[in-house]
Amino acid sequence: MSAPEAPPAGGPVVDAHHHFWQVARQPQSWRTPAHRAIERDYEPADLAPLLAAAGVDATVLVQSVDGPEENDRLAAYAARAPFVAGVVGWLPLADPAAARAELARLAPEPGAPGTPGSPGAPGAFGAFGRLCGVRTLIARDPLDWLAAPDTRALFRELADRGLAWDVVPVTDAQARAVTALAEAVPGLRIVVDHLCRPPVEGGDPGAWANRLAALAACPGVALKVSVGIDVLTDWPRWRADALLPHVTRAVELFGPRRLMLASNWPVVLLRRDYAGALADQLGLLRAAGLDGPALAEAAGGTAIRWYGLGPRPGGLREAGSAGPARGQVSGHAPGHPGGQAAGTGAAGAAGAAGAAAAPAAGRGTEET
């Protein structure tokens, strides 16, 4: 971008996707020698000053490895990071029985054993209620299990509890499986991460656009405007201008009420500093035709509604604009806090900042 982009006025700014980790405690299957620049601990104290400098009011913390220990780490991080308004935790979604057991451990329903007023402990997230979504890393694996009756019943239960599902479908077969689930469980809020992995450095742009259009046709699907680790790894340097056609298409298909600004920190540090990346992404949304209230929706409003983020001390400003609680959004089908799937055209181009080239990344990188 030619100049820093100021945060939009009119509502809270939410970074809808970031991670914390301790490398000694979290073996990460996606890490390769290409990622040594981020092979260190990243904790709330590292992110807090960056949020303040960039004008970000709240965040959504997302899992980066699979396993119950990751959920405990996320809960502990959220308990001491007042800016974390929501957490996307891990569930073994391909195993519904195990997923239900882990969910009961994390966030038992009121009146169940382990909740306040009942025997036992409140659960990892039960004490402060910031679990807003779930995810499991799928890489490029088949998603045939999404069609299983018990799996779909599990997703209906997640929808009833107001929990979103984050996913990155990067193949045609995966996209078909996700859209079939969206149609079968219309109350489920699905969040596609990292622009659905656009072919920035090669690949078939038509196939990506077709996948994106199929997903956008489902009103229960939203999209994060963020860059995944595989794109960052393939890039020889940061190129915001290369993202513009893909962001423009996303705006056209999803509209501002189903788009979320997301940094993917600290992964984005492979190619760009936090403030620069976020400013570039806001500039891309402006170049794609968003401004005023529409830009404010993509910069925070969508994440607040889609994840059901509520006001809390040190988190979202302008608490009155945070909207109703999960499952209570008026004017849309149950579970669908989004709106129109139409956007506007694009104009302008975006600048760049550099870093060294890196080899291809390992398994599962699309989601990180």
N, C-alpha and C positions, 0 to 999 in steps of 0.2 A: 504494500500500500504506500502511496506517496506521502501520507501523513497519518499520525495516529488517529484511530477512530474512537470517538467518545462513546461511552455507554449510552444507550437510548434512554430518553426521559419517559416517565409515565408509569413506571412499575419496577419491581425488583428485577435484578439481573441474576440469573441462576446458571451456574456452570453445571450442566446436567450429566457430566461423565468425567470422573477422575478416580485415581487409585491412591492407596497408601500401601507400602510394603516394607518388610525387613528381609533383606536377601538371605540372611542366615536361617530364617524361620520359614521361608516360603519358596521352596523349589518351584521354578516357573518353567513349564514345559516349552513355552514359546521362546525362551531366551536363547540366543546364539552369540557367538563372538562378535557379531555385528552390533550388539547392544551393550557393549561394555561401558558406553558413556552414561547409561542409566543403571549400571550395576552397583547401586548403593542404596541405603535406606532412604525412604521418602515418607515423612511423617507430618502430622498437622502443623507443627511449628514451622516447617518448610513452606507450606502452602499459604498460611494465614497472611503474611505480609504481601504476597503476590496478589491475593484476592483484594486486599485493601487498596493496593496501588492501581489495580485494574478496574475498580468500582464494582466488584462482584459481591452480591449480598448473601448468597447461600449456594450450597452445592449438593450434588447427589454423588455419594461414594459407591463405587461399583467393585464387585469381586474381580480378582485377576487370576485366581487358581481355584480348582475344584476341591471341596472337602469341608467337613464340619469345622475343622480348626480355623479355616478362613472366616467362617461366620463369627466365631468367637473373637477373632482379631478385629473384624469390622465393627462389631458391637462395642468393643473396648475403645476403638478409635472414635466412633461417633459419640461415646459418652464424654469424651474430653475435647471434642472439637465443636464448639457452639455453632459454627457456620454450616455444619453438615445437617441439612434439613431432611434428608432421606438416604436410605441405604438399599442398594440392589444386592441381595445376598445370593448364596449358592443353594440350589436344591438339585438332587439327582432326578431330574424330571423324567428320564427314561425308565425309572423304577418307581412307580407311583406309591407303593407301600413305603419304601424308604424315604421318599419325598415327604409323605404325610408325617412320618415319624420325626424327621428333621424339622419340619415346620412346627409341629407341636412342641418340640424342644425350644425353638427360637421364639415363637410368638403364639403361645396357647390362647385359644379363644376364651372370652370371659366365662367364668363358671367352670372351666375345665380344670382338672388337677394341675397345680402349679401356678395358677393365676392368683392375683391378690384376692384375698378372702377365701381362698381354697388352700388345701394342704400343699406344701412344697414351695419351691422357688418360682419366681415369675418368668423365668426363661430369659435367654440372652437379650432379646429385643423387647420382651414384655414390659420391662421396667421403664422404658422411655419411648417405645412405640414408633420408631423411625424406620422400620422395615417397610419399604414402599414397592419393592419389586424383587424378582428372582431371575437367576440366569444359570446356565450350565454351558461350558465351552463345547462347541460342536465341530469346530474346524470345518472340514469339507465332508464330514461323515454323512451317510444316509440318515434321513429323518423319518423313515417309515414308521417308527414307533409313535409318531404324533397321531397316527390314524387309529391306534388301539383304543377300544372303548374306555378302558380304565384310565388311560392317559388323558383322554378328553374329559372324563369326569373330574380328574385332578385339576385340569385347567379351569373347569367351571367352578370348582371350589376356590381356586385362586382368584378368579374374577369376583366371586361373591365376597371375598375378603378384601377386595379393592387392591390386590397386588398385580402389578404389571409384569410382563415377561419381556426381558431384553434378549435380542438374538441378532446374529449377522448372517442371513442367508446369502451365500456367495455363488451358489450353483443354481441352474434352472430347476433341478429336482428339489433342492432345499426350498427355493422360493415357492414352488407349487405346494409343498407340504405345509409351509407356513400360511399361505393364503387359504388352503383347505381348512386348516385349524381355525383361522379367523372367521371363516364362514360358518363352521360348525359350532363355534363358541363365540357368538357375536358380542357378548358382554365383556370379553377379555380385552384388556388394553395391551397391545403389543408395541414394543419400541425397537425399531431397527437401528442398530448402532452404526456409526462411521460411514454414513451416506451409502450403506449397502455395498461397500467396497467398490468405488468407481474405478474404471480402467484408466487411471491417470497416466501411467507410464507404459501403455500398450494394452493389448487385449481387444475385446469386441465391445465397442460402446453401444451398439445396437442391442446386444443381449442384456447388458446392464440396464439400459433404458426400458427394455421390455419387462425385466424383473421388477424394476422400480414402479412401473405403471401398474402391474398386476397387484403389487402390495398396496399402492396408493388407492386402488379401487375398493379396498376394504376400509370402511370408516373407522375400524378399531385399531388401525396401524398408524403410528407416528414415526418420525425419522430424526435422528440426531445429525446435526451438521458438525461433524468431527472427522478426524483423519486417523485411521487405524495404523497399527504398527507395521503391517506389511507394505502399505504405501510409503510410510516414512522410511522404511528400510530400503525400498527400491529406489527412492528419490536420491539423486546425487546431491541435491540441495532443496531447501524449501521453495516451493513455487505456488504461491497463492493464485497466480494467473491461470495455472493449469486446472485449478479447482472450479473456476468460474462457470464453465459450461455445465458442470455437474450440479453445482449449487443452483444455477438458473433452472435446470430441469426439475430439481427437487422442489423449488418454489412453485413452479408451474403445476406440478402434480399434487403436492400436499397442501400448499397454502400455508400461511403463517401459523395457523392454529394447530397444525400437526408437525411443526418443525421445532427442534430444540437446539439452542446453542450449547456446545460441549467442547471442552478443551482436550480431553484425553491426556491430561497431565498425570504423571511425569513422562509418559511415553513421547509426547510431542517434543520434549526437550532434545530428542535425537536430531531435530532439524530446526527448531525455533524456540525462542524463549516464551514464557507463559503470556506476558502482556502482548507481545508481538503477534503470537498466534491468535489470541482472542480478538485483537484489533483487526487482524486480517479477515477473520471469519465474519465479524460484524460488517466490515467493508464489502465483503462478497455478498452478504445478504442485501445490503443497500444497493450494490451494483445490479443485483438480480431483481430489483424493483420494490423492495420493502423499505418503508420509512414510517415514522410516527407510530401510531397504535399497532400497525402490522409488525413493525420491527420489534416493538416491545413484547408482542406475543411470542415471537420466535426467541427473543433474548431471555425470557423468563416465564411468561404467562402460560405457555404450553406445558413446561415442566411442572409448574405449580399445579395445574389442573390434572395433567395426565398421571402424575405420581401422587396426587393428593397431598402436596406439601403444605403444612400448616405453619403459622407463625410460632416462633420460639425465641427465648432470649439470645441475643447475639446473632440471630439468623436473619430471616426475611424482614426487610423494612416494610413500612406501609402495610401492617398486618391486615388492614381491612380489605386490601386488594388481593389477598391470598386465595380467596374463593372458598367454596364449600368443601367439606370433607370428602374423602374418597367415597364414591358411590352415591353422592348427593348433588351431582352437577346437573343443573336444570337446562332444558332446551336441547338435550341430545338423548340419543338412545342410552339405556342403562350401560354404564361402563365406558361411554364414549364422550369424553370431555372435549373432543376436537370439534371441528366444524367443516367448512368447505374444503374441497380438495383442489381448489383452483388458485393460481397465483398470478404473477405478472411477469412481463418480459424482462430482458437484461440489457444493460448498457455498461460500457466502461471495461477496464481491465485491472488486474491486481499485480502488485510488485512481489519482490522476493527477498529472502535472506538465505545465506548459504551454510553448508556443512559438507563434510567429506562423504564420498560414496561408500556404500556398504554392500556386502553380498546378500543373497536371498535369505529370508527369515525361515524359522522352523515351523513345525506343526502348530496349528491353532492360533496363528498370529492375527487373523482377521478380526478377532473379537477384542484384542487388547488395545 
